[in-house]
């Protein structure tokens, strides 16, 4: 299977998008030296980049990019459940675990979320600790990036103007 990549700039850092012919396989932060690449023509990458731009502009609250998720059945179930968390809202790791039918597996949910291959599109930033703390976040510069994404969704910040 051929994978195609594209580097895009975003208000929360440089992102690398990776797609197969089946869908978006990965979206992660990168320090890659190469410049943003608009020469790669791929419908999934085009859709992902456009939808991310709309999201950062505050014009999109849900993504419909096809995904090609590679993980254990539990991980994929946890990742897909992330898309069901409404824009601008948060849930705890325990609530997410309960939602997927594994109410005592909040640590496993946290571990799965930490391996989320398509951050932002599957919004693991919307999952927080049961005490209201941010929990963890592996994207960008960590918790400050998670806070910026949450602030964008609650209207507390505009990433296009605050970046």
mmCIF file of the C-alpha atoms, coordinates in Angstrom:
data_MODEL
# 
_entry.id   MODEL 
# 
loop_
_atom_site.group_PDB 
_atom_site.id 
_atom_site.type_symbol 
_atom_site.label_atom_id 
_atom_site.label_alt_id 
_atom_site.label_comp_id 
_atom_site.label_asym_id 
_atom_site.label_entity_id 
_atom_site.label_seq_id 
_atom_site.pdbx_PDB_ins_code 
_atom_site.Cartn_x 
_atom_site.Cartn_y 
_atom_site.Cartn_z 
_atom_site.occupancy 
_atom_site.B_iso_or_equiv 
_atom_site.pdbx_formal_charge 
_atom_site.auth_seq_id 
_atom_site.auth_comp_id 
_atom_site.auth_asym_id 
_atom_site.auth_atom_id 
_atom_site.pdbx_PDB_model_num 
ATOM 1   C CA . UNK A 1 1   ? 0.000   0.000  0.000  1.00 0.00 ? 1   UNK A CA 1 
ATOM 2   C CA . UNK A 1 2   ? 1.356   3.385  -0.986 1.00 0.00 ? 2   UNK A CA 1 
ATOM 3   C CA . UNK A 1 3   ? 1.384   6.172  1.574  1.00 0.00 ? 3   UNK A CA 1 
ATOM 4   C CA . UNK A 1 4   ? 1.452   9.829  0.578  1.00 0.00 ? 4   UNK A CA 1 
ATOM 5   C CA . UNK A 1 5   ? 2.509   12.641 2.901  1.00 0.00 ? 5   UNK A CA 1 
ATOM 6   C CA . UNK A 1 6   ? 2.034   16.379 3.033  1.00 0.00 ? 6   UNK A CA 1 
ATOM 7   C CA . UNK A 1 7   ? 3.435   18.949 5.438  1.00 0.00 ? 7   UNK A CA 1 
ATOM 8   C CA . UNK A 1 8   ? 1.069   21.807 6.290  1.00 0.00 ? 8   UNK A CA 1 
ATOM 9   C CA . UNK A 1 9   ? 1.477   24.833 8.501  1.00 0.00 ? 9   UNK A CA 1 
ATOM 10  C CA . UNK A 1 10  ? -1.172  25.414 11.142 1.00 0.00 ? 10  UNK A CA 1 
ATOM 11  C CA . UNK A 1 11  ? -1.760  27.845 13.998 1.00 0.00 ? 11  UNK A CA 1 
ATOM 12  C CA . UNK A 1 12  ? -0.669  25.074 16.408 1.00 0.00 ? 12  UNK A CA 1 
ATOM 13  C CA . UNK A 1 13  ? 2.482   24.087 14.538 1.00 0.00 ? 13  UNK A CA 1 
ATOM 14  C CA . UNK A 1 14  ? 3.685   22.211 11.515 1.00 0.00 ? 14  UNK A CA 1 
ATOM 15  C CA . UNK A 1 15  ? 1.605   19.102 10.798 1.00 0.00 ? 15  UNK A CA 1 
ATOM 16  C CA . UNK A 1 16  ? 2.418   16.074 8.715  1.00 0.00 ? 16  UNK A CA 1 
ATOM 17  C CA . UNK A 1 17  ? -0.556  14.371 7.070  1.00 0.00 ? 17  UNK A CA 1 
ATOM 18  C CA . UNK A 1 18  ? -0.176  10.786 5.852  1.00 0.00 ? 18  UNK A CA 1 
ATOM 19  C CA . UNK A 1 19  ? -2.797  9.095  3.680  1.00 0.00 ? 19  UNK A CA 1 
ATOM 20  C CA . UNK A 1 20  ? -3.300  5.735  2.055  1.00 0.00 ? 20  UNK A CA 1 
ATOM 21  C CA . UNK A 1 21  ? -5.725  5.081  -0.751 1.00 0.00 ? 21  UNK A CA 1 
ATOM 22  C CA . UNK A 1 22  ? -8.268  4.184  1.986  1.00 0.00 ? 22  UNK A CA 1 
ATOM 23  C CA . UNK A 1 23  ? -8.072  7.378  4.029  1.00 0.00 ? 23  UNK A CA 1 
ATOM 24  C CA . UNK A 1 24  ? -6.068  9.542  6.389  1.00 0.00 ? 24  UNK A CA 1 
ATOM 25  C CA . UNK A 1 25  ? -3.642  7.323  8.288  1.00 0.00 ? 25  UNK A CA 1 
ATOM 26  C CA . UNK A 1 26  ? -1.837  9.891  10.403 1.00 0.00 ? 26  UNK A CA 1 
ATOM 27  C CA . UNK A 1 27  ? -1.824  13.526 11.452 1.00 0.00 ? 27  UNK A CA 1 
ATOM 28  C CA . UNK A 1 28  ? 1.005   14.467 13.754 1.00 0.00 ? 28  UNK A CA 1 
ATOM 29  C CA . UNK A 1 29  ? 3.219   17.394 14.630 1.00 0.00 ? 29  UNK A CA 1 
ATOM 30  C CA . UNK A 1 30  ? 6.582   17.450 12.954 1.00 0.00 ? 30  UNK A CA 1 
ATOM 31  C CA . UNK A 1 31  ? 9.790   19.424 12.979 1.00 0.00 ? 31  UNK A CA 1 
ATOM 32  C CA . UNK A 1 32  ? 10.581  18.230 9.456  1.00 0.00 ? 32  UNK A CA 1 
ATOM 33  C CA . UNK A 1 33  ? 12.918  20.607 7.687  1.00 0.00 ? 33  UNK A CA 1 
ATOM 34  C CA . UNK A 1 34  ? 11.141  20.446 4.379  1.00 0.00 ? 34  UNK A CA 1 
ATOM 35  C CA . UNK A 1 35  ? 8.770   23.204 3.375  1.00 0.00 ? 35  UNK A CA 1 
ATOM 36  C CA . UNK A 1 36  ? 4.994   22.758 3.300  1.00 0.00 ? 36  UNK A CA 1 
ATOM 37  C CA . UNK A 1 37  ? 4.212   20.605 0.297  1.00 0.00 ? 37  UNK A CA 1 
ATOM 38  C CA . UNK A 1 38  ? 1.286   21.558 -1.896 1.00 0.00 ? 38  UNK A CA 1 
ATOM 39  C CA . UNK A 1 39  ? 2.543   19.603 -4.908 1.00 0.00 ? 39  UNK A CA 1 
ATOM 40  C CA . UNK A 1 40  ? 1.290   16.230 -3.661 1.00 0.00 ? 40  UNK A CA 1 
ATOM 41  C CA . UNK A 1 41  ? -2.124  15.691 -5.236 1.00 0.00 ? 41  UNK A CA 1 
ATOM 42  C CA . UNK A 1 42  ? -4.259  13.327 -3.188 1.00 0.00 ? 42  UNK A CA 1 
ATOM 43  C CA . UNK A 1 43  ? -7.992  13.731 -2.495 1.00 0.00 ? 43  UNK A CA 1 
ATOM 44  C CA . UNK A 1 44  ? -7.736  12.657 1.159  1.00 0.00 ? 44  UNK A CA 1 
ATOM 45  C CA . UNK A 1 45  ? -4.845  15.041 1.840  1.00 0.00 ? 45  UNK A CA 1 
ATOM 46  C CA . UNK A 1 46  ? -6.669  17.832 0.012  1.00 0.00 ? 46  UNK A CA 1 
ATOM 47  C CA . UNK A 1 47  ? -9.821  17.244 2.086  1.00 0.00 ? 47  UNK A CA 1 
ATOM 48  C CA . UNK A 1 48  ? -7.898  16.989 5.368  1.00 0.00 ? 48  UNK A CA 1 
ATOM 49  C CA . UNK A 1 49  ? -5.964  20.193 4.730  1.00 0.00 ? 49  UNK A CA 1 
ATOM 50  C CA . UNK A 1 50  ? -9.095  22.098 3.695  1.00 0.00 ? 50  UNK A CA 1 
ATOM 51  C CA . UNK A 1 51  ? -11.112 20.873 6.673  1.00 0.00 ? 51  UNK A CA 1 
ATOM 52  C CA . UNK A 1 52  ? -8.291  21.675 9.104  1.00 0.00 ? 52  UNK A CA 1 
ATOM 53  C CA . UNK A 1 53  ? -8.162  25.207 7.683  1.00 0.00 ? 53  UNK A CA 1 
ATOM 54  C CA . UNK A 1 54  ? -11.907 25.570 8.238  1.00 0.00 ? 54  UNK A CA 1 
ATOM 55  C CA . UNK A 1 55  ? -11.572 24.200 11.771 1.00 0.00 ? 55  UNK A CA 1 
ATOM 56  C CA . UNK A 1 56  ? -8.813  26.650 12.693 1.00 0.00 ? 56  UNK A CA 1 
ATOM 57  C CA . UNK A 1 57  ? -10.872 29.484 11.215 1.00 0.00 ? 57  UNK A CA 1 
ATOM 58  C CA . UNK A 1 58  ? -13.764 28.501 13.503 1.00 0.00 ? 58  UNK A CA 1 
ATOM 59  C CA . UNK A 1 59  ? -15.915 27.475 10.527 1.00 0.00 ? 59  UNK A CA 1 
ATOM 60  C CA . UNK A 1 60  ? -15.950 23.676 11.025 1.00 0.00 ? 60  UNK A CA 1 
ATOM 61  C CA . UNK A 1 61  ? -17.021 21.699 14.075 1.00 0.00 ? 61  UNK A CA 1 
ATOM 62  C CA . UNK A 1 62  ? -16.891 18.148 12.650 1.00 0.00 ? 62  UNK A CA 1 
ATOM 63  C CA . UNK A 1 63  ? -14.587 16.374 10.224 1.00 0.00 ? 63  UNK A CA 1 
ATOM 64  C CA . UNK A 1 64  ? -15.662 13.922 7.540  1.00 0.00 ? 64  UNK A CA 1 
ATOM 65  C CA . UNK A 1 65  ? -12.289 12.947 6.103  1.00 0.00 ? 65  UNK A CA 1 
ATOM 66  C CA . UNK A 1 66  ? -12.132 9.180  5.458  1.00 0.00 ? 66  UNK A CA 1 
ATOM 67  C CA . UNK A 1 67  ? -9.824  7.500  7.974  1.00 0.00 ? 67  UNK A CA 1 
ATOM 68  C CA . UNK A 1 68  ? -7.544  4.476  7.664  1.00 0.00 ? 68  UNK A CA 1 
ATOM 69  C CA . UNK A 1 69  ? -6.933  3.656  11.313 1.00 0.00 ? 69  UNK A CA 1 
ATOM 70  C CA . UNK A 1 70  ? -4.350  1.036  12.230 1.00 0.00 ? 70  UNK A CA 1 
ATOM 71  C CA . UNK A 1 71  ? -4.499  -0.184 15.832 1.00 0.00 ? 71  UNK A CA 1 
ATOM 72  C CA . UNK A 1 72  ? -5.928  -2.817 18.117 1.00 0.00 ? 72  UNK A CA 1 
ATOM 73  C CA . UNK A 1 73  ? -9.713  -3.229 18.120 1.00 0.00 ? 73  UNK A CA 1 
ATOM 74  C CA . UNK A 1 74  ? -9.834  -1.481 21.530 1.00 0.00 ? 74  UNK A CA 1 
ATOM 75  C CA . UNK A 1 75  ? -7.725  1.437  20.286 1.00 0.00 ? 75  UNK A CA 1 
ATOM 76  C CA . UNK A 1 76  ? -9.831  1.903  17.157 1.00 0.00 ? 76  UNK A CA 1 
ATOM 77  C CA . UNK A 1 77  ? -13.018 1.801  19.244 1.00 0.00 ? 77  UNK A CA 1 
ATOM 78  C CA . UNK A 1 78  ? -11.598 4.426  21.627 1.00 0.00 ? 78  UNK A CA 1 
ATOM 79  C CA . UNK A 1 79  ? -10.399 6.597  18.725 1.00 0.00 ? 79  UNK A CA 1 
ATOM 80  C CA . UNK A 1 80  ? -13.715 6.463  16.876 1.00 0.00 ? 80  UNK A CA 1 
ATOM 81  C CA . UNK A 1 81  ? -15.522 7.446  20.090 1.00 0.00 ? 81  UNK A CA 1 
ATOM 82  C CA . UNK A 1 82  ? -13.495 10.670 20.135 1.00 0.00 ? 82  UNK A CA 1 
ATOM 83  C CA . UNK A 1 83  ? -15.398 11.874 17.057 1.00 0.00 ? 83  UNK A CA 1 
ATOM 84  C CA . UNK A 1 84  ? -18.624 11.637 19.072 1.00 0.00 ? 84  UNK A CA 1 
ATOM 85  C CA . UNK A 1 85  ? -17.517 14.220 21.650 1.00 0.00 ? 85  UNK A CA 1 
ATOM 86  C CA . UNK A 1 86  ? -19.312 17.425 20.654 1.00 0.00 ? 86  UNK A CA 1 
ATOM 87  C CA . UNK A 1 87  ? -17.297 20.436 19.562 1.00 0.00 ? 87  UNK A CA 1 
ATOM 88  C CA . UNK A 1 88  ? -16.563 22.736 22.474 1.00 0.00 ? 88  UNK A CA 1 
ATOM 89  C CA . UNK A 1 89  ? -17.296 20.075 25.093 1.00 0.00 ? 89  UNK A CA 1 
ATOM 90  C CA . UNK A 1 90  ? -15.073 17.802 27.138 1.00 0.00 ? 90  UNK A CA 1 
ATOM 91  C CA . UNK A 1 91  ? -15.457 14.371 28.717 1.00 0.00 ? 91  UNK A CA 1 
ATOM 92  C CA . UNK A 1 92  ? -13.317 12.548 31.233 1.00 0.00 ? 92  UNK A CA 1 
ATOM 93  C CA . UNK A 1 93  ? -11.285 9.461  30.428 1.00 0.00 ? 93  UNK A CA 1 
ATOM 94  C CA . UNK A 1 94  ? -13.763 7.545  32.606 1.00 0.00 ? 94  UNK A CA 1 
ATOM 95  C CA . UNK A 1 95  ? -16.740 8.872  30.645 1.00 0.00 ? 95  UNK A CA 1 
ATOM 96  C CA . UNK A 1 96  ? -15.075 7.876  27.395 1.00 0.00 ? 96  UNK A CA 1 
ATOM 97  C CA . UNK A 1 97  ? -14.353 4.400  28.792 1.00 0.00 ? 97  UNK A CA 1 
ATOM 98  C CA . UNK A 1 98  ? -17.984 4.036  29.876 1.00 0.00 ? 98  UNK A CA 1 
ATOM 99  C CA . UNK A 1 99  ? -19.184 5.251  26.470 1.00 0.00 ? 99  UNK A CA 1 
ATOM 100 C CA . UNK A 1 100 ? -17.278 2.488  24.676 1.00 0.00 ? 100 UNK A CA 1 
ATOM 101 C CA . UNK A 1 101 ? -18.561 -0.185 27.070 1.00 0.00 ? 101 UNK A CA 1 
ATOM 102 C CA . UNK A 1 102 ? -15.450 -0.555 29.240 1.00 0.00 ? 102 UNK A CA 1 
ATOM 103 C CA . UNK A 1 103 ? -16.261 1.575  32.300 1.00 0.00 ? 103 UNK A CA 1 
ATOM 104 C CA . UNK A 1 104 ? -13.226 0.504  34.318 1.00 0.00 ? 104 UNK A CA 1 
ATOM 105 C CA . UNK A 1 105 ? -10.732 0.909  31.477 1.00 0.00 ? 105 UNK A CA 1 
ATOM 106 C CA . UNK A 1 106 ? -10.086 4.642  31.855 1.00 0.00 ? 106 UNK A CA 1 
ATOM 107 C CA . UNK A 1 107 ? -6.311  4.107  31.987 1.00 0.00 ? 107 UNK A CA 1 
ATOM 108 C CA . UNK A 1 108 ? -6.443  1.998  28.813 1.00 0.00 ? 108 UNK A CA 1 
ATOM 109 C CA . UNK A 1 109 ? -8.528  4.734  27.175 1.00 0.00 ? 109 UNK A CA 1 
ATOM 110 C CA . UNK A 1 110 ? -5.891  7.282  28.188 1.00 0.00 ? 110 UNK A CA 1 
ATOM 111 C CA . UNK A 1 111 ? -3.194  5.073  26.701 1.00 0.00 ? 111 UNK A CA 1 
ATOM 112 C CA . UNK A 1 112 ? -5.179  4.624  23.476 1.00 0.00 ? 112 UNK A CA 1 
ATOM 113 C CA . UNK A 1 113 ? -5.790  8.368  23.234 1.00 0.00 ? 113 UNK A CA 1 
ATOM 114 C CA . UNK A 1 114 ? -2.056  8.925  23.662 1.00 0.00 ? 114 UNK A CA 1 
ATOM 115 C CA . UNK A 1 115 ? -1.558  6.830  20.517 1.00 0.00 ? 115 UNK A CA 1 
ATOM 116 C CA . UNK A 1 116 ? -4.325  8.564  18.543 1.00 0.00 ? 116 UNK A CA 1 
ATOM 117 C CA . UNK A 1 117 ? -2.895  8.676  15.006 1.00 0.00 ? 117 UNK A CA 1 
ATOM 118 C CA . UNK A 1 118 ? -5.098  11.528 13.763 1.00 0.00 ? 118 UNK A CA 1 
ATOM 119 C CA . UNK A 1 119 ? -5.127  14.166 16.481 1.00 0.00 ? 119 UNK A CA 1 
ATOM 120 C CA . UNK A 1 120 ? -7.449  17.135 16.040 1.00 0.00 ? 120 UNK A CA 1 
ATOM 121 C CA . UNK A 1 121 ? -9.601  15.237 13.516 1.00 0.00 ? 121 UNK A CA 1 
ATOM 122 C CA . UNK A 1 122 ? -10.264 12.634 16.202 1.00 0.00 ? 122 UNK A CA 1 
ATOM 123 C CA . UNK A 1 123 ? -10.289 15.189 19.015 1.00 0.00 ? 123 UNK A CA 1 
ATOM 124 C CA . UNK A 1 124 ? -8.431  13.583 21.918 1.00 0.00 ? 124 UNK A CA 1 
ATOM 125 C CA . UNK A 1 125 ? -7.855  17.123 23.187 1.00 0.00 ? 125 UNK A CA 1 
ATOM 126 C CA . UNK A 1 126 ? -11.505 17.044 24.336 1.00 0.00 ? 126 UNK A CA 1 
ATOM 127 C CA . UNK A 1 127 ? -10.732 14.343 26.924 1.00 0.00 ? 127 UNK A CA 1 
ATOM 128 C CA . UNK A 1 128 ? -9.675  15.609 30.350 1.00 0.00 ? 128 UNK A CA 1 
ATOM 129 C CA . UNK A 1 129 ? -9.080  14.240 33.834 1.00 0.00 ? 129 UNK A CA 1 
ATOM 130 C CA . UNK A 1 130 ? -12.055 13.568 36.087 1.00 0.00 ? 130 UNK A CA 1 
ATOM 131 C CA . UNK A 1 131 ? -10.878 16.374 38.399 1.00 0.00 ? 131 UNK A CA 1 
ATOM 132 C CA . UNK A 1 132 ? -11.147 18.887 35.548 1.00 0.00 ? 132 UNK A CA 1 
ATOM 133 C CA . UNK A 1 133 ? -7.409  19.004 34.849 1.00 0.00 ? 133 UNK A CA 1 
ATOM 134 C CA . UNK A 1 134 ? -6.227  18.824 31.276 1.00 0.00 ? 134 UNK A CA 1 
ATOM 135 C CA . UNK A 1 135 ? -4.697  15.364 31.627 1.00 0.00 ? 135 UNK A CA 1 
ATOM 136 C CA . UNK A 1 136 ? -2.085  14.702 28.968 1.00 0.00 ? 136 UNK A CA 1 
ATOM 137 C CA . UNK A 1 137 ? -1.489  15.661 25.372 1.00 0.00 ? 137 UNK A CA 1 
ATOM 138 C CA . UNK A 1 138 ? 1.316   14.580 23.084 1.00 0.00 ? 138 UNK A CA 1 
ATOM 139 C CA . UNK A 1 139 ? 0.763   17.001 20.213 1.00 0.00 ? 139 UNK A CA 1 
ATOM 140 C CA . UNK A 1 140 ? 2.567   20.231 19.490 1.00 0.00 ? 140 UNK A CA 1 
ATOM 141 C CA . UNK A 1 141 ? 4.050   21.645 22.661 1.00 0.00 ? 141 UNK A CA 1 
ATOM 142 C CA . UNK A 1 142 ? 1.845   19.424 24.843 1.00 0.00 ? 142 UNK A CA 1 
ATOM 143 C CA . UNK A 1 143 ? -0.686  20.895 27.238 1.00 0.00 ? 143 UNK A CA 1 
ATOM 144 C CA . UNK A 1 144 ? -0.409  24.484 25.899 1.00 0.00 ? 144 UNK A CA 1 
ATOM 145 C CA . UNK A 1 145 ? -1.511  23.160 22.493 1.00 0.00 ? 145 UNK A CA 1 
ATOM 146 C CA . UNK A 1 146 ? -4.386  21.232 24.092 1.00 0.00 ? 146 UNK A CA 1 
ATOM 147 C CA . UNK A 1 147 ? -5.456  24.417 25.912 1.00 0.00 ? 147 UNK A CA 1 
ATOM 148 C CA . UNK A 1 148 ? -5.320  26.433 22.663 1.00 0.00 ? 148 UNK A CA 1 
ATOM 149 C CA . UNK A 1 149 ? -7.507  23.879 20.850 1.00 0.00 ? 149 UNK A CA 1 
ATOM 150 C CA . UNK A 1 150 ? -10.035 23.852 23.692 1.00 0.00 ? 150 UNK A CA 1 
ATOM 151 C CA . UNK A 1 151 ? -10.022 27.662 23.824 1.00 0.00 ? 151 UNK A CA 1 
ATOM 152 C CA . UNK A 1 152 ? -10.670 27.808 20.070 1.00 0.00 ? 152 UNK A CA 1 
ATOM 153 C CA . UNK A 1 153 ? -13.680 25.536 20.464 1.00 0.00 ? 153 UNK A CA 1 
ATOM 154 C CA . UNK A 1 154 ? -15.172 27.479 23.366 1.00 0.00 ? 154 UNK A CA 1 
ATOM 155 C CA . UNK A 1 155 ? -14.682 30.812 21.618 1.00 0.00 ? 155 UNK A CA 1 
ATOM 156 C CA . UNK A 1 156 ? -12.051 31.995 24.082 1.00 0.00 ? 156 UNK A CA 1 
ATOM 157 C CA . UNK A 1 157 ? -9.415  32.364 21.380 1.00 0.00 ? 157 UNK A CA 1 
ATOM 158 C CA . UNK A 1 158 ? -8.998  32.644 17.656 1.00 0.00 ? 158 UNK A CA 1 
ATOM 159 C CA . UNK A 1 159 ? -5.998  30.622 16.564 1.00 0.00 ? 159 UNK A CA 1 
ATOM 160 C CA . UNK A 1 160 ? -5.708  32.459 13.283 1.00 0.00 ? 160 UNK A CA 1 
ATOM 161 C CA . UNK A 1 161 ? -5.151  35.739 15.085 1.00 0.00 ? 161 UNK A CA 1 
ATOM 162 C CA . UNK A 1 162 ? -3.471  34.524 18.283 1.00 0.00 ? 162 UNK A CA 1 
ATOM 163 C CA . UNK A 1 163 ? -0.785  32.411 16.609 1.00 0.00 ? 163 UNK A CA 1 
# 
